[in-house]
Amino acid sequence: DLSRTSFYRHFVDKYGAVNWYNQLFDQRSLAQIGRSMTWYEGRLEELRLVAAEPQFFRAALRSRDCQ
């Protein structure tokens, strides 16, 4: 539900949004494995992040740009 103008105010392109999510995953889950959470907890947190934004990930996975 983000307008095109707002999107481009925060990201250079759609790949910037995907990169932002990857960084978020790293900070909240993968980088914490072995530090503050177990492997299981880290992967579970990653899945929670994906589940919180289903429309974003459906659209990203449906894109034909990655083929």
mmCIF file of the N, C-alpha and C atoms, coordinates in Angstrom:
data_MODEL
# 
_entry.id   MODEL 
# 
loop_
_atom_site.group_PDB 
_atom_site.id 
_atom_site.type_symbol 
_atom_site.label_atom_id 
_atom_site.label_alt_id 
_atom_site.label_comp_id 
_atom_site.label_asym_id 
_atom_site.label_entity_id 
_atom_site.label_seq_id 
_atom_site.pdbx_PDB_ins_code 
_atom_site.Cartn_x 
_atom_site.Cartn_y 
_atom_site.Cartn_z 
_atom_site.occupancy 
_atom_site.B_iso_or_equiv 
_atom_site.pdbx_formal_charge 
_atom_site.auth_seq_id 
_atom_site.auth_comp_id 
_atom_site.auth_asym_id 
_atom_site.auth_atom_id 
_atom_site.pdbx_PDB_model_num 
ATOM 1   N N  . ASP A 1 1  ? 0.817  -1.199  0.000   1.00 0.00 ? 1  ASP A N  1 
ATOM 2   C CA . ASP A 1 1  ? 0.000  0.000   0.000   1.00 0.00 ? 1  ASP A CA 1 
ATOM 3   C C  . ASP A 1 1  ? 0.859  1.261   0.000   1.00 0.00 ? 1  ASP A C  1 
ATOM 4   N N  . LEU A 1 2  ? 1.976  1.220   -0.656  1.00 0.00 ? 2  LEU A N  1 
ATOM 5   C CA . LEU A 1 2  ? 2.898  2.343   -0.712  1.00 0.00 ? 2  LEU A CA 1 
ATOM 6   C C  . LEU A 1 2  ? 2.837  2.957   -2.101  1.00 0.00 ? 2  LEU A C  1 
ATOM 7   N N  . SER A 1 3  ? 2.722  4.261   -2.168  1.00 0.00 ? 3  SER A N  1 
ATOM 8   C CA . SER A 1 3  ? 2.666  4.905   -3.482  1.00 0.00 ? 3  SER A CA 1 
ATOM 9   C C  . SER A 1 3  ? 4.037  4.820   -4.158  1.00 0.00 ? 3  SER A C  1 
ATOM 10  N N  . ARG A 1 4  ? 4.026  4.959   -5.453  1.00 0.00 ? 4  ARG A N  1 
ATOM 11  C CA . ARG A 1 4  ? 5.275  4.914   -6.231  1.00 0.00 ? 4  ARG A CA 1 
ATOM 12  C C  . ARG A 1 4  ? 6.242  6.003   -5.768  1.00 0.00 ? 4  ARG A C  1 
ATOM 13  N N  . THR A 1 5  ? 5.708  7.191   -5.518  1.00 0.00 ? 5  THR A N  1 
ATOM 14  C CA . THR A 1 5  ? 6.545  8.304   -5.067  1.00 0.00 ? 5  THR A CA 1 
ATOM 15  C C  . THR A 1 5  ? 7.209  7.988   -3.737  1.00 0.00 ? 5  THR A C  1 
ATOM 16  N N  . SER A 1 6  ? 6.437  7.456   -2.796  1.00 0.00 ? 6  SER A N  1 
ATOM 17  C CA . SER A 1 6  ? 6.995  7.100   -1.491  1.00 0.00 ? 6  SER A CA 1 
ATOM 18  C C  . SER A 1 6  ? 8.029  5.991   -1.618  1.00 0.00 ? 6  SER A C  1 
ATOM 19  N N  . PHE A 1 7  ? 7.755  5.018   -2.476  1.00 0.00 ? 7  PHE A N  1 
ATOM 20  C CA . PHE A 1 7  ? 8.697  3.924   -2.674  1.00 0.00 ? 7  PHE A CA 1 
ATOM 21  C C  . PHE A 1 7  ? 10.045 4.455   -3.131  1.00 0.00 ? 7  PHE A C  1 
ATOM 22  N N  . TYR A 1 8  ? 10.034 5.295   -4.167  1.00 0.00 ? 8  TYR A N  1 
ATOM 23  C CA . TYR A 1 8  ? 11.291 5.797   -4.720  1.00 0.00 ? 8  TYR A CA 1 
ATOM 24  C C  . TYR A 1 8  ? 11.949 6.842   -3.831  1.00 0.00 ? 8  TYR A C  1 
ATOM 25  N N  . ARG A 1 9  ? 11.237 7.348   -2.849  1.00 0.00 ? 9  ARG A N  1 
ATOM 26  C CA . ARG A 1 9  ? 11.857 8.223   -1.866  1.00 0.00 ? 9  ARG A CA 1 
ATOM 27  C C  . ARG A 1 9  ? 12.763 7.400   -0.949  1.00 0.00 ? 9  ARG A C  1 
ATOM 28  N N  . HIS A 1 10 ? 12.429 6.115   -0.757  1.00 0.00 ? 10 HIS A N  1 
ATOM 29  C CA . HIS A 1 10 ? 13.189 5.259   0.152   1.00 0.00 ? 10 HIS A CA 1 
ATOM 30  C C  . HIS A 1 10 ? 14.150 4.311   -0.556  1.00 0.00 ? 10 HIS A C  1 
ATOM 31  N N  . PHE A 1 11 ? 13.850 3.948   -1.805  1.00 0.00 ? 11 PHE A N  1 
ATOM 32  C CA . PHE A 1 11 ? 14.664 2.969   -2.524  1.00 0.00 ? 11 PHE A CA 1 
ATOM 33  C C  . PHE A 1 11 ? 14.982 3.483   -3.926  1.00 0.00 ? 11 PHE A C  1 
ATOM 34  N N  . VAL A 1 12 ? 16.177 3.136   -4.411  1.00 0.00 ? 12 VAL A N  1 
ATOM 35  C CA . VAL A 1 12 ? 16.575 3.525   -5.760  1.00 0.00 ? 12 VAL A CA 1 
ATOM 36  C C  . VAL A 1 12 ? 15.749 2.773   -6.791  1.00 0.00 ? 12 VAL A C  1 
ATOM 37  N N  . ASP A 1 13 ? 15.532 1.480   -6.541  1.00 0.00 ? 13 ASP A N  1 
ATOM 38  C CA . ASP A 1 13 ? 14.739 0.645   -7.438  1.00 0.00 ? 13 ASP A CA 1 
ATOM 39  C C  . ASP A 1 13 ? 14.170 -0.520  -6.638  1.00 0.00 ? 13 ASP A C  1 
ATOM 40  N N  . LYS A 1 14 ? 13.454 -1.424  -7.310  1.00 0.00 ? 14 LYS A N  1 
ATOM 41  C CA . LYS A 1 14 ? 12.832 -2.535  -6.580  1.00 0.00 ? 14 LYS A CA 1 
ATOM 42  C C  . LYS A 1 14 ? 13.867 -3.482  -5.990  1.00 0.00 ? 14 LYS A C  1 
ATOM 43  N N  . TYR A 1 15 ? 15.042 -3.533  -6.574  1.00 0.00 ? 15 TYR A N  1 
ATOM 44  C CA . TYR A 1 15 ? 16.094 -4.380  -6.022  1.00 0.00 ? 15 TYR A CA 1 
ATOM 45  C C  . TYR A 1 15 ? 16.597 -3.821  -4.692  1.00 0.00 ? 15 TYR A C  1 
ATOM 46  N N  . GLY A 1 16 ? 16.512 -2.514  -4.531  1.00 0.00 ? 16 GLY A N  1 
ATOM 47  C CA . GLY A 1 16 ? 16.880 -1.895  -3.268  1.00 0.00 ? 16 GLY A CA 1 
ATOM 48  C C  . GLY A 1 16 ? 15.987 -2.356  -2.133  1.00 0.00 ? 16 GLY A C  1 
ATOM 49  N N  . ALA A 1 17 ? 14.705 -2.566  -2.436  1.00 0.00 ? 17 ALA A N  1 
ATOM 50  C CA . ALA A 1 17 ? 13.775 -3.056  -1.420  1.00 0.00 ? 17 ALA A CA 1 
ATOM 51  C C  . ALA A 1 17 ? 14.136 -4.486  -1.009  1.00 0.00 ? 17 ALA A C  1 
ATOM 52  N N  . VAL A 1 18 ? 14.466 -5.310  -1.975  1.00 0.00 ? 18 VAL A N  1 
ATOM 53  C CA . VAL A 1 18 ? 14.856 -6.697  -1.680  1.00 0.00 ? 18 VAL A CA 1 
ATOM 54  C C  . VAL A 1 18 ? 16.153 -6.707  -0.873  1.00 0.00 ? 18 VAL A C  1 
ATOM 55  N N  . ASN A 1 19 ? 17.109 -5.865  -1.240  1.00 0.00 ? 19 ASN A N  1 
ATOM 56  C CA . ASN A 1 19 ? 18.362 -5.784  -0.485  1.00 0.00 ? 19 ASN A CA 1 
ATOM 57  C C  . ASN A 1 19 ? 18.115 -5.326  0.948   1.00 0.00 ? 19 ASN A C  1 
ATOM 58  N N  . TRP A 1 20 ? 17.172 -4.400  1.122   1.00 0.00 ? 20 TRP A N  1 
ATOM 59  C CA . TRP A 1 20 ? 16.832 -3.929  2.455   1.00 0.00 ? 20 TRP A CA 1 
ATOM 60  C C  . TRP A 1 20 ? 16.292 -5.087  3.303   1.00 0.00 ? 20 TRP A C  1 
ATOM 61  N N  . TYR A 1 21 ? 15.426 -5.909  2.716   1.00 0.00 ? 21 TYR A N  1 
ATOM 62  C CA . TYR A 1 21 ? 14.900 -7.059  3.449   1.00 0.00 ? 21 TYR A CA 1 
ATOM 63  C C  . TYR A 1 21 ? 16.015 -8.046  3.795   1.00 0.00 ? 21 TYR A C  1 
ATOM 64  N N  . ASN A 1 22 ? 16.940 -8.255  2.880   1.00 0.00 ? 22 ASN A N  1 
ATOM 65  C CA . ASN A 1 22 ? 18.055 -9.156  3.177   1.00 0.00 ? 22 ASN A CA 1 
ATOM 66  C C  . ASN A 1 22 ? 18.874 -8.635  4.347   1.00 0.00 ? 22 ASN A C  1 
ATOM 67  N N  . GLN A 1 23 ? 19.116 -7.344  4.393   1.00 0.00 ? 23 GLN A N  1 
ATOM 68  C CA . GLN A 1 23 ? 19.851 -6.762  5.515   1.00 0.00 ? 23 GLN A CA 1 
ATOM 69  C C  . GLN A 1 23 ? 19.064 -6.901  6.817   1.00 0.00 ? 23 GLN A C  1 
ATOM 70  N N  . LEU A 1 24 ? 17.754 -6.722  6.729   1.00 0.00 ? 24 LEU A N  1 
ATOM 71  C CA . LEU A 1 24 ? 16.903 -6.893  7.903   1.00 0.00 ? 24 LEU A CA 1 
ATOM 72  C C  . LEU A 1 24 ? 16.983 -8.327  8.423   1.00 0.00 ? 24 LEU A C  1 
ATOM 73  N N  . PHE A 1 25 ? 16.939 -9.300  7.516   1.00 0.00 ? 25 PHE A N  1 
ATOM 74  C CA . PHE A 1 25 ? 17.091 -10.702 7.910   1.00 0.00 ? 25 PHE A CA 1 
ATOM 75  C C  . PHE A 1 25 ? 18.411 -10.916 8.624   1.00 0.00 ? 25 PHE A C  1 
ATOM 76  N N  . ASP A 1 26 ? 19.484 -10.403 8.036   1.00 0.00 ? 26 ASP A N  1 
ATOM 77  C CA . ASP A 1 26 ? 20.799 -10.583 8.633   1.00 0.00 ? 26 ASP A CA 1 
ATOM 78  C C  . ASP A 1 26 ? 20.868 -10.008 10.037  1.00 0.00 ? 26 ASP A C  1 
ATOM 79  N N  . GLN A 1 27 ? 20.359 -8.805  10.198  1.00 0.00 ? 27 GLN A N  1 
ATOM 80  C CA . GLN A 1 27 ? 20.438 -8.137  11.500  1.00 0.00 ? 27 GLN A CA 1 
ATOM 81  C C  . GLN A 1 27 ? 19.572 -8.818  12.550  1.00 0.00 ? 27 GLN A C  1 
ATOM 82  N N  . ARG A 1 28 ? 18.391 -9.244  12.164  1.00 0.00 ? 28 ARG A N  1 
ATOM 83  C CA . ARG A 1 28 ? 17.446 -9.776  13.152  1.00 0.00 ? 28 ARG A CA 1 
ATOM 84  C C  . ARG A 1 28 ? 17.543 -11.269 13.378  1.00 0.00 ? 28 ARG A C  1 
ATOM 85  N N  . SER A 1 29 ? 18.150 -11.983 12.459  1.00 0.00 ? 29 SER A N  1 
ATOM 86  C CA . SER A 1 29 ? 18.165 -13.429 12.659  1.00 0.00 ? 29 SER A CA 1 
ATOM 87  C C  . SER A 1 29 ? 19.528 -14.039 12.379  1.00 0.00 ? 29 SER A C  1 
ATOM 88  N N  . LEU A 1 30 ? 19.968 -14.037 11.143  1.00 0.00 ? 30 LEU A N  1 
ATOM 89  C CA . LEU A 1 30 ? 21.174 -14.779 10.780  1.00 0.00 ? 30 LEU A CA 1 
ATOM 90  C C  . LEU A 1 30 ? 22.419 -14.309 11.524  1.00 0.00 ? 30 LEU A C  1 
ATOM 91  N N  . ALA A 1 31 ? 22.572 -13.010 11.694  1.00 0.00 ? 31 ALA A N  1 
ATOM 92  C CA . ALA A 1 31 ? 23.746 -12.489 12.399  1.00 0.00 ? 31 ALA A CA 1 
ATOM 93  C C  . ALA A 1 31 ? 23.714 -12.817 13.891  1.00 0.00 ? 31 ALA A C  1 
ATOM 94  N N  . GLN A 1 32 ? 22.549 -13.147 14.409  1.00 0.00 ? 32 GLN A N  1 
ATOM 95  C CA . GLN A 1 32 ? 22.416 -13.434 15.833  1.00 0.00 ? 32 GLN A CA 1 
ATOM 96  C C  . GLN A 1 32 ? 22.575 -14.918 16.169  1.00 0.00 ? 32 GLN A C  1 
ATOM 97  N N  . ILE A 1 33 ? 22.594 -15.756 15.141  1.00 0.00 ? 33 ILE A N  1 
ATOM 98  C CA . ILE A 1 33 ? 22.750 -17.193 15.386  1.00 0.00 ? 33 ILE A CA 1 
ATOM 99  C C  . ILE A 1 33 ? 24.121 -17.437 16.011  1.00 0.00 ? 33 ILE A C  1 
ATOM 100 N N  . GLY A 1 34 ? 24.110 -18.117 17.133  1.00 0.00 ? 34 GLY A N  1 
ATOM 101 C CA . GLY A 1 34 ? 25.340 -18.398 17.856  1.00 0.00 ? 34 GLY A CA 1 
ATOM 102 C C  . GLY A 1 34 ? 25.698 -17.307 18.854  1.00 0.00 ? 34 GLY A C  1 
ATOM 103 N N  . ARG A 1 35 ? 25.039 -16.179 18.759  1.00 0.00 ? 35 ARG A N  1 
ATOM 104 C CA . ARG A 1 35 ? 25.281 -15.080 19.699  1.00 0.00 ? 35 ARG A CA 1 
ATOM 105 C C  . ARG A 1 35 ? 24.145 -15.016 20.711  1.00 0.00 ? 35 ARG A C  1 
ATOM 106 N N  . SER A 1 36 ? 22.984 -14.566 20.243  1.00 0.00 ? 36 SER A N  1 
ATOM 107 C CA . SER A 1 36 ? 21.860 -14.403 21.163  1.00 0.00 ? 36 SER A CA 1 
ATOM 108 C C  . SER A 1 36 ? 20.731 -15.394 20.889  1.00 0.00 ? 36 SER A C  1 
ATOM 109 N N  . MET A 1 37 ? 20.867 -16.182 19.814  1.00 0.00 ? 37 MET A N  1 
ATOM 110 C CA . MET A 1 37 ? 19.831 -17.174 19.528  1.00 0.00 ? 37 MET A CA 1 
ATOM 111 C C  . MET A 1 37 ? 20.436 -18.404 18.863  1.00 0.00 ? 37 MET A C  1 
ATOM 112 N N  . THR A 1 38 ? 19.693 -19.487 18.975  1.00 0.00 ? 38 THR A N  1 
ATOM 113 C CA . THR A 1 38 ? 20.129 -20.735 18.351  1.00 0.00 ? 38 THR A CA 1 
ATOM 114 C C  . THR A 1 38 ? 19.833 -20.682 16.855  1.00 0.00 ? 38 THR A C  1 
ATOM 115 N N  . TRP A 1 39 ? 20.342 -21.681 16.119  1.00 0.00 ? 39 TRP A N  1 
ATOM 116 C CA . TRP A 1 39 ? 20.058 -21.779 14.695  1.00 0.00 ? 39 TRP A CA 1 
ATOM 117 C C  . TRP A 1 39 ? 18.547 -21.851 14.456  1.00 0.00 ? 39 TRP A C  1 
ATOM 118 N N  . TYR A 1 40 ? 17.879 -22.659 15.239  1.00 0.00 ? 40 TYR A N  1 
ATOM 119 C CA . TYR A 1 40 ? 16.432 -22.813 15.122  1.00 0.00 ? 40 TYR A CA 1 
ATOM 120 C C  . TYR A 1 40 ? 15.723 -21.479 15.344  1.00 0.00 ? 40 TYR A C  1 
ATOM 121 N N  . GLU A 1 41 ? 16.089 -20.765 16.399  1.00 0.00 ? 41 GLU A N  1 
ATOM 122 C CA . GLU A 1 41 ? 15.461 -19.475 16.697  1.00 0.00 ? 41 GLU A CA 1 
ATOM 123 C C  . GLU A 1 41 ? 15.717 -18.448 15.590  1.00 0.00 ? 41 GLU A C  1 
ATOM 124 N N  . GLY A 1 42 ? 16.921 -18.455 15.044  1.00 0.00 ? 42 GLY A N  1 
ATOM 125 C CA . GLY A 1 42 ? 17.255 -17.528 13.964  1.00 0.00 ? 42 GLY A CA 1 
ATOM 126 C C  . GLY A 1 42 ? 16.441 -17.793 12.714  1.00 0.00 ? 42 GLY A C  1 
ATOM 127 N N  . ARG A 1 43 ? 16.323 -19.051 12.345  1.00 0.00 ? 43 ARG A N  1 
ATOM 128 C CA . ARG A 1 43 ? 15.528 -19.407 11.160  1.00 0.00 ? 43 ARG A CA 1 
ATOM 129 C C  . ARG A 1 43 ? 14.050 -19.129 11.393  1.00 0.00 ? 43 ARG A C  1 
ATOM 130 N N  . LEU A 1 44 ? 13.571 -19.365 12.608  1.00 0.00 ? 44 LEU A N  1 
ATOM 131 C CA . LEU A 1 44 ? 12.186 -19.073 12.937  1.00 0.00 ? 44 LEU A CA 1 
ATOM 132 C C  . LEU A 1 44 ? 11.910 -17.570 12.831  1.00 0.00 ? 44 LEU A C  1 
ATOM 133 N N  . GLU A 1 45 ? 12.832 -16.761 13.290  1.00 0.00 ? 45 GLU A N  1 
ATOM 134 C CA . GLU A 1 45 ? 12.675 -15.304 13.183  1.00 0.00 ? 45 GLU A CA 1 
ATOM 135 C C  . GLU A 1 45 ? 12.656 -14.874 11.717  1.00 0.00 ? 45 GLU A C  1 
ATOM 136 N N  . GLU A 1 46 ? 13.477 -15.484 10.904  1.00 0.00 ? 46 GLU A N  1 
ATOM 137 C CA . GLU A 1 46 ? 13.476 -15.181 9.472   1.00 0.00 ? 46 GLU A CA 1 
ATOM 138 C C  . GLU A 1 46 ? 12.111 -15.504 8.858   1.00 0.00 ? 46 GLU A C  1 
ATOM 139 N N  . LEU A 1 47 ? 11.549 -16.647 9.212   1.00 0.00 ? 47 LEU A N  1 
ATOM 140 C CA . LEU A 1 47 ? 10.227 -17.018 8.701   1.00 0.00 ? 47 LEU A CA 1 
ATOM 141 C C  . LEU A 1 47 ? 9.137  -16.074 9.205   1.00 0.00 ? 47 LEU A C  1 
ATOM 142 N N  . ARG A 1 48 ? 9.279  -15.594 10.424  1.00 0.00 ? 48 ARG A N  1 
ATOM 143 C CA . ARG A 1 48 ? 8.311  -14.618 10.952  1.00 0.00 ? 48 ARG A CA 1 
ATOM 144 C C  . ARG A 1 48 ? 8.350  -13.327 10.136  1.00 0.00 ? 48 ARG A C  1 
ATOM 145 N N  . LEU A 1 49 ? 9.539  -12.894 9.763   1.00 0.00 ? 49 LEU A N  1 
ATOM 146 C CA . LEU A 1 49 ? 9.663  -11.685 8.951   1.00 0.00 ? 49 LEU A CA 1 
ATOM 147 C C  . LEU A 1 49 ? 9.000  -11.866 7.595   1.00 0.00 ? 49 LEU A C  1 
ATOM 148 N N  . VAL A 1 50 ? 9.180  -13.025 6.987   1.00 0.00 ? 50 VAL A N  1 
ATOM 149 C CA . VAL A 1 50 ? 8.542  -13.307 5.700   1.00 0.00 ? 50 VAL A CA 1 
ATOM 150 C C  . VAL A 1 50 ? 7.027  -13.353 5.864   1.00 0.00 ? 50 VAL A C  1 
ATOM 151 N N  . ALA A 1 51 ? 6.560  -14.003 6.903   1.00 0.00 ? 51 ALA A N  1 
ATOM 152 C CA . ALA A 1 51 ? 5.120  -14.129 7.137   1.00 0.00 ? 51 ALA A CA 1 
ATOM 153 C C  . ALA A 1 51 ? 4.469  -12.775 7.416   1.00 0.00 ? 51 ALA A C  1 
ATOM 154 N N  . ALA A 1 52 ? 5.231  -11.834 7.938   1.00 0.00 ? 52 ALA A N  1 
ATOM 155 C CA . ALA A 1 52 ? 4.676  -10.512 8.248   1.00 0.00 ? 52 ALA A CA 1 
ATOM 156 C C  . ALA A 1 52 ? 4.413  -9.675  6.993   1.00 0.00 ? 52 ALA A C  1 
ATOM 157 N N  . GLU A 1 53 ? 5.049  -10.020 5.876   1.00 0.00 ? 53 GLU A N  1 
ATOM 158 C CA . GLU A 1 53 ? 4.899  -9.256  4.639   1.00 0.00 ? 53 GLU A CA 1 
ATOM 159 C C  . GLU A 1 53 ? 4.598  -10.169 3.456   1.00 0.00 ? 53 GLU A C  1 
ATOM 160 N N  . PRO A 1 54 ? 3.503  -10.912 3.500   1.00 0.00 ? 54 PRO A N  1 
ATOM 161 C CA . PRO A 1 54 ? 3.237  -11.892 2.437   1.00 0.00 ? 54 PRO A CA 1 
ATOM 162 C C  . PRO A 1 54 ? 3.044  -11.267 1.053   1.00 0.00 ? 54 PRO A C  1 
ATOM 163 N N  . GLN A 1 55 ? 2.415  -10.113 0.975   1.00 0.00 ? 55 GLN A N  1 
ATOM 164 C CA . GLN A 1 55 ? 2.198  -9.492  -0.340  1.00 0.00 ? 55 GLN A CA 1 
ATOM 165 C C  . GLN A 1 55 ? 3.509  -9.106  -0.995  1.00 0.00 ? 55 GLN A C  1 
ATOM 166 N N  . PHE A 1 56 ? 4.430  -8.561  -0.212  1.00 0.00 ? 56 PHE A N  1 
ATOM 167 C CA . PHE A 1 56 ? 5.735  -8.171  -0.747  1.00 0.00 ? 56 PHE A CA 1 
ATOM 168 C C  . PHE A 1 56 ? 6.452  -9.377  -1.336  1.00 0.00 ? 56 PHE A C  1 
ATOM 169 N N  . PHE A 1 57 ? 6.479  -10.469 -0.592  1.00 0.00 ? 57 PHE A N  1 
ATOM 170 C CA . PHE A 1 57 ? 7.214  -11.637 -1.053  1.00 0.00 ? 57 PHE A CA 1 
ATOM 171 C C  . PHE A 1 57 ? 6.521  -12.348 -2.204  1.00 0.00 ? 57 PHE A C  1 
ATOM 172 N N  . ARG A 1 58 ? 5.202  -12.349 -2.226  1.00 0.00 ? 58 ARG A N  1 
ATOM 173 C CA . ARG A 1 58 ? 4.492  -12.911 -3.385  1.00 0.00 ? 58 ARG A CA 1 
ATOM 174 C C  . ARG A 1 58 ? 4.859  -12.150 -4.645  1.00 0.00 ? 58 ARG A C  1 
ATOM 175 N N  . ALA A 1 59 ? 4.834  -10.827 -4.559  1.00 0.00 ? 59 ALA A N  1 
ATOM 176 C CA . ALA A 1 59 ? 5.160  -9.994  -5.720  1.00 0.00 ? 59 ALA A CA 1 
ATOM 177 C C  . ALA A 1 59 ? 6.617  -10.168 -6.124  1.00 0.00 ? 59 ALA A C  1 
ATOM 178 N N  . ALA A 1 60 ? 7.510  -10.239 -5.160  1.00 0.00 ? 60 ALA A N  1 
ATOM 179 C CA . ALA A 1 60 ? 8.930  -10.388 -5.471  1.00 0.00 ? 60 ALA A CA 1 
ATOM 180 C C  . ALA A 1 60 ? 9.208  -11.737 -6.130  1.00 0.00 ? 60 ALA A C  1 
ATOM 181 N N  . LEU A 1 61 ? 8.566  -12.787 -5.651  1.00 0.00 ? 61 LEU A N  1 
ATOM 182 C CA . LEU A 1 61 ? 8.794  -14.119 -6.209  1.00 0.00 ? 61 LEU A CA 1 
ATOM 183 C C  . LEU A 1 61 ? 8.095  -14.297 -7.560  1.00 0.00 ? 61 LEU A C  1 
ATOM 184 N N  . ARG A 1 62 ? 7.074  -13.520 -7.806  1.00 0.00 ? 62 ARG A N  1 
ATOM 185 C CA . ARG A 1 62 ? 6.351  -13.602 -9.065  1.00 0.00 ? 62 ARG A CA 1 
ATOM 186 C C  . ARG A 1 62 ? 7.071  -12.842 -10.174 1.00 0.00 ? 62 ARG A C  1 
ATOM 187 N N  . SER A 1 63 ? 7.972  -11.954 -9.813  1.00 0.00 ? 63 SER A N  1 
ATOM 188 C CA . SER A 1 63 ? 8.670  -11.125 -10.791 1.00 0.00 ? 63 SER A CA 1 
ATOM 189 C C  . SER A 1 63 ? 9.454  -11.986 -11.773 1.00 0.00 ? 63 SER A C  1 
ATOM 190 N N  . ARG A 1 64 ? 9.412  -11.611 -13.014 1.00 0.00 ? 64 ARG A N  1 
ATOM 191 C CA . ARG A 1 64 ? 10.156 -12.334 -14.049 1.00 0.00 ? 64 ARG A CA 1 
ATOM 192 C C  . ARG A 1 64 ? 11.541 -11.725 -14.262 1.00 0.00 ? 64 ARG A C  1 
ATOM 193 N N  . ASP A 1 65 ? 11.869 -10.673 -13.521 1.00 0.00 ? 65 ASP A N  1 
ATOM 194 C CA . ASP A 1 65 ? 13.162 -10.004 -13.670 1.00 0.00 ? 65 ASP A CA 1 
ATOM 195 C C  . ASP A 1 65 ? 14.326 -10.879 -13.248 1.00 0.00 ? 65 ASP A C  1 
ATOM 196 N N  . CYS A 1 66 ? 14.083 -11.849 -12.392 1.00 0.00 ? 66 CYS A N  1 
ATOM 197 C CA . CYS A 1 66 ? 15.184 -12.660 -11.868 1.00 0.00 ? 66 CYS A CA 1 
ATOM 198 C C  . CYS A 1 66 ? 15.497 -13.851 -12.755 1.00 0.00 ? 66 CYS A C  1 
ATOM 199 N N  . GLN A 1 67 ? 14.766 -14.045 -13.828 1.00 0.00 ? 67 GLN A N  1 
ATOM 200 C CA . GLN A 1 67 ? 15.012 -15.205 -14.697 1.00 0.00 ? 67 GLN A CA 1 
ATOM 201 C C  . GLN A 1 67 ? 16.074 -14.897 -15.722 1.00 0.00 ? 67 GLN A C  1 
# 
